Amino acid sequence: MSDAHMRRLGFRSFTSLLAEEEQARSDRAAAFARFEANPTLQPTWDVLTQIEPRLERLEERTLAAHGAVLASIEEGDEDEDLSGHLWYGPDGIKERLTELVGWEVPEWSPAVLRSIAAYDVAYDHLSDLLDGEGKAP
């Protein structure tokens, strides 16, 4: 099957996937280097996701959780603490968050991810999304 035919079917070539991955690696390295060079910089959500791409998956999970909360409200479900359970419960969003940013992140992780500022930025962003107050990607 030709590359043109594969693209029409929605497939990308292996070469383009490698190029995208290399660009993402380069972006992560550049973001990391900016914080290593100037530790007083305040992290943003975009920079944190460049350094730790798993935060984007957690963001998607949070948006899905918000959708579940809305659906529950529309259905008249009396469980008003669904968002609290999704946030604080076992395997909840906050538990996953603390594995990626904040003081519980392993010491070998980039210092910016272990900072209180990074935790605050990520916590605020995700909790706002869950509450429907945040800006979705």
Secondary structure, DSSP 8 states (H G I E B T S, - for coil): --HHHHHHTT---HHHHHHHHHHHHHHHHHHHHHHHH-TT----HHHHHHH-THHHHHHHHHHHHHHHHHHHHHTT---TTHHHHHHHSTT-HHHHHHHHSSTTS-TTS-GGGGSHHHHHHHHHHHHHHHHT-S---
